[in-house]
């Protein structure tokens, strides 16, 4: 085997190893991406029940003003201004 064949073989092995490593790295994120997609799809479709299911339970998040409690029972009222501003809210 000459040096050129050896270089090509080494390059192919490196590329195949890098490809499988990249595929393994993406796998842990798949559930997170699916969860985020479920939340966003439900929001776009104005499906409050699916949105709440995707969120799971009440939670606290931080915004510029500090901690904010998200109450699933108030999802419709809380998201209405954003849906109306985005054009996905109820027809007028």
N, C-alpha and C positions, 0 to 999 in steps of 0.2 A: 504494500500500500504506500503510495507516495504522499508527500507532505500536503498536497492539495486535497486529496481524498480525505486525509486525516482531519484537515481543517474544516471541510464541509461536514463531515460526520460529527465533529465536536460541536459545530454551530447548530446542527439539527438537534442534537441531544440537549443543548442549552435552551434552545427555543421551546422544545417540547416540555422540558421541566418548568420553564417560566410560565408556559400556558396552563399547565395543571396547577401550579401554585396560585395563579391568579383566579382560577375557577374555585379553588378551595377557599381563598380569601373572601370571595363574593358570597359564598354559602351562608355564613353567619348573619349576614345582613338581610337575607331574603325575608325572614319573618317581619323585620322592622319595616322594610319597604312595603310589604303586603298590608301591614297594619296602617301605615300612613296613607296608602292608596285607598283603603276602605274608608278612612275618615274623610278624605278629600272627595271621593266619589259620592258619599252620602251627603256631604255638604252641597256639592254641585247639583245633585238631584233634589235637594231640599227635603231629604228623607230624615226627619228628626229621629225616628226610632232606630234606623240603621246607624246614624251618627252617634247616638247614645250607646248603642251596642258596641261600636268600634272603640269608643272612649273607655267603656267599662264601668267606671264609677266616678263619683265626685272626686275632684283633685284640686290641688293648689298649684298655681304657676306664678312666675314673676314677670311683671312688665315694668315699664319705666317708673311707675308710681309705687311699686313694691309688690308684696304678695297679693294675689287675687284668688278667691275661691270660685271654682267652676261647679255649679250645682246643676246636675243633669235635668232636674225637674224644671229648670228655667232656660233650657237650651233654646227653645223657640224664640223666646223674648230676647235672649242674649245675642243670637245670631241674626235676627231680623235686620238690623241696620246694615250689617255686612252683606247679606244676601241682596237687599234692595240696592245697595251701592254697586254691587257687581252685576246687577241685572238678572240675577237668578231668583229673585224674590217673587212674591205673588204678583199677578197681573193687576194693573190699576185700571 
